[in-house]
Amino acid sequence: MREQLTVNSAGASSLFTDHCSLFTALCIHLQWFADDDDTPGKTEEPTEHKLQRLREEGQVVKSQELVSALSLFLPALLILFLAPYMLRTCVEMVRFFFLRVTELDPTKDRIIVVIFFRYLIRLALPILIVALVSALFSNIVQVGFLFTTKPITPDLSRVLPRIGQYFRRIVSVDGFYNFIKSIIKMAIIGGVAFFLIRSDINKLLNLQKAGLWLGFTTVASLAIRMLLIAAFLMLILAIPDYMFQRWRFRERNRMTKQEIKEEHKMYEADPQIQGRIRSRFRELLKQNLNTAVPRADVVITNPTHLAIALEYDSRTMRGPMVTAIGADEMSARIRQIAQDNEVPLVENKPLAWALFRETDVGDTIPDAYFNTVAIILARVWNLNEERRRRMSA
């Protein structure tokens, strides 16, 4: 009994092992179905620097459905308007060659080829030009003027087959969306064809009794209507497609926090260089204070933390202008220069804080503070006139 149980257990174990091996051989790793760009940690929106870099590489938001639909709709519309001209040209071409079928030898007379291409250019050139212009227009509307050769640069890594990437592209958000979009497009074309043929079914059934000209015009009219309606519906479909492509483009190009930090380090200056720039800027500002503050009419303080120097000349200025502004150490420097040059110091905490937050050097004060500053200037104007006379003397 024990031997039978042992044998059965061994057989079950062997069978289980065989099943596991078969399952492992048939199964495909789930990572194959993950999107290439769905990397964990990419939670941040792409920065302007990355979007600009992608644009330079030719990676932009674009709906190919809009390009295709417009390139189909406008040439079809042109064919509708040029149909009489094209028909006359075709009849003229057929008559020309049939009348000379016994006179010309295609193997010897090259004039036949020249004449044929002349007729072909007259028929096809307008349509080709409109198709080209519509394709260029639809691309420019979406991405603007952009010329780059990077998307067509040969890349051998794309030639090598990668089964994992193949499955990821099929079973992904983009693959599912393209599948649904293809179904909708087929439904649109099939629906348009069904309803138009159904509406003209009696005419089509009676074509066997009609003449050649009536049959040709009936079928041509049905075909051009079918083409125009389908192209128009494709244009409508291109609107949500563009919105999806825009959303998907930003999703694919999300960044990790580490990538954003590295980008900041790349595009921002070194901290030591920034420190030197700020130091140099302070030196230049101090040099400018020595000339800007003495020309001021008044310095508004709060009284120790802020100092804003104002100058007003009714002949050249729309209103009082900020010529110097500073806080803490810079404020002390402005006050000291003002005292040395007998520029009045006026304490007004609310006005000082408001001008410090809302203005910068060279700005005219906001209209809301005109009345308050006018009262202050009126009080110190006589003092300024007397000071200017002493300085000029």
Secondary structure, DSSP 8 states (H G I E B T S, - for coil): -HHHHHHHHHHHHHHHHHHHHHHHHH---GGGGS-TT--TT--B---HHHHHHHHHTT-----HHHHHHHHHHHHHHHHHHHHHHHHHHHHHHHHHHHHTTTT--TTT-THHHHHHHHHHHHHHHHHHHHHHHHHHHHHHHHH-S---SGGGS--HHHHS--HHHHHHHHSSHHHHHHHHHHHHHHHHHHHHHHHHHHHTHHHHHGGGTS-HHHHHHHHHHHHHHHHHHHHHHHHHHHHHHHHHHHHHHHHHT-B-HHHHHHHHHHHS--HHHHHHHHHHHHHHHHHHHHHHHHH-SEEEESSSSEEEEEE--TTT-SS-EEEEEEETHHHHHHHHHHHHTT--EEE-HHHHHHHHHH--TT-B--GGGHHHHHHHHHHHHHHHHHHHHHHH-
